[in-house]
């Protein structure tokens, strides 16, 4: 083939996870992030939780459970973290969703809201990214075909 370039990629050292409901098992793992302490967070959509692992795949904890009240998830999808080890989880119930904030120990801190302390409503939020330099949260809303950028105080 002409013009095809290759690059050397490292071979993986290990893997973890199986289909299931127990600790360390997944039913539709969707997104991943790593905090400043190098813990790995993976959204587990159908099991309605976030699982936290060491870099070697050791299960550390679970954040959230199934539900539609604060600190619970219906279908968690996007996840990101900031340099202060806050974990932002995007999820939705049917069409509408929110972004909940947790500490890296799993403590519920609240939802992303506006200056009037009212939670912002998102339409199917699926991807989130936190820019530590600008303190902006980028949110992909799948069903609205848009990206929202929020300034986090």
C-alpha positions in Angstrom: 0.0 0.0 0.0 1.3 3.4 -0.9 1.2 6.2 1.5 0.1 4.1 4.6 2.0 5.0 7.7 2.2 2.9 10.8 3.2 3.7 14.3 4.4 1.5 17.1 1.7 1.1 19.8 2.4 -0.5 23.1 0.8 -4.0 23.7 -1.6 -3.9 26.6 -0.4 -5.4 29.9 -3.7 -6.5 31.4 -7.4 -6.1 31.2 -10.3 -6.5 33.5 -14.1 -6.8 33.4 -16.8 -9.3 32.4 -20.5 -9.0 31.7 -22.5 -8.9 34.9 -23.8 -7.0 37.9 -21.2 -7.7 40.5 -18.2 -5.5 41.5 -15.8 -5.2 38.6 -18.4 -6.5 36.1 -20.2 -4.3 33.5 -23.3 -4.0 31.5 -22.5 -1.5 28.8 -19.4 0.3 30.0 -19.5 3.7 28.2 -17.0 6.3 29.3 -13.8 6.6 31.3 -11.8 9.2 33.2 -8.9 9.3 35.6 -8.5 11.7 38.5 -5.4 13.4 39.8 -4.7 10.4 42.1 -4.8 8.2 39.1 -8.0 6.3 40.0 -10.0 5.2 37.0 -13.7 5.9 36.8 -16.0 4.0 34.3 -19.6 4.6 33.7 -21.6 1.4 33.8 -24.8 2.3 31.9 -27.2 -0.6 32.4 -26.0 -1.2 36.0 -26.6 2.5 36.7 -23.4 3.2 38.5 -19.8 4.5 38.2 -17.2 1.9 39.1 -13.8 3.1 40.5 -10.6 1.1 40.0 -6.9 1.3 40.6 -4.7 1.4 37.5 -4.1 -2.3 38.0 -7.9 -3.0 37.8 -8.5 -3.5 41.5 -12.1 -2.5 42.3 -12.1 0.4 44.8 -15.6 1.6 45.1 -19.0 2.2 43.4 -20.6 5.6 43.0 -24.3 5.8 42.8 -27.0 3.2 42.1 -30.2 3.0 40.1 -32.7 5.8 40.6 -34.0 9.1 39.5 -33.3 11.1 42.7 -30.1 13.0 43.6 -26.9 10.8 43.9 -28.6 8.0 41.8 -28.4 7.3 38.1 -30.8 6.1 35.4 -28.4 5.9 32.5 -25.0 7.4 33.4 -22.9 8.0 30.3 -20.4 10.8 30.2 -17.8 11.3 33.0 -14.9 13.6 33.6 -12.9 14.9 36.5 -11.1 18.2 37.5 -7.8 18.9 39.3 -9.7 19.1 42.6 -10.8 15.5 42.2 -14.4 16.4 41.6 -16.2 13.8 39.4 -18.8 15.0 36.9 -21.3 12.4 35.7 -23.7 13.1 32.8 -26.9 11.0 32.8 -30.4 11.2 31.6 -33.9 9.9 32.3 -35.7 9.3 29.0 -34.8 12.6 27.2 -33.8 15.0 29.9 -30.7 14.8 31.9 -28.3 16.5 34.3 -24.7 16.5 35.4 -24.1 15.4 39.0 -21.0 16.2 40.9 -19.3 13.8 43.4 -16.1 13.9 45.3 -13.5 11.2 44.5 -14.7 9.4 47.6 -18.2 9.1 46.2 -19.8 11.9 48.3 -22.6 13.6 46.4 -21.9 17.3 46.0 -24.8 18.4 43.9 -25.8 19.1 40.3 -24.5 21.6 37.8 -26.8 24.6 38.2 -27.2 28.3 37.3 -26.6 31.3 39.5 -30.2 31.0 40.9 -29.1 27.6 42.3 -31.5 25.8 39.9 -30.2 22.7 38.2 -29.6 23.0 34.5 -31.5 20.7 32.2 -29.7 19.0 29.4 -31.1 17.0 26.5 -29.4 13.6 26.4 -26.0 14.6 27.8 -23.5 11.9 26.7 -20.0 13.4 26.7 -18.4 15.7 29.2 -14.9 17.2 29.5 -13.5 19.6 32.1 -10.8 22.1 31.1 -8.8 22.8 34.3 -7.1 25.9 32.8 -10.3 27.7 31.9 -12.6 25.9 34.5 -15.0 25.2 31.7 -17.2 22.2 31.4 -17.9 21.0 27.9 -21.1 19.0 27.4 -22.2 17.1 24.3 -26.0 16.9 24.0 -26.6 14.0 21.6 -30.3 14.6 20.8 -29.8 18.4 20.4 -26.8 17.9 18.1 -24.9 20.5 20.1 -22.0 21.3 22.5 -22.6 23.5 25.5 -19.7 25.1 27.3 -20.3 26.1 30.9 -18.1 28.3 33.1 -17.7 26.5 36.5 -17.1 28.7 39.5 
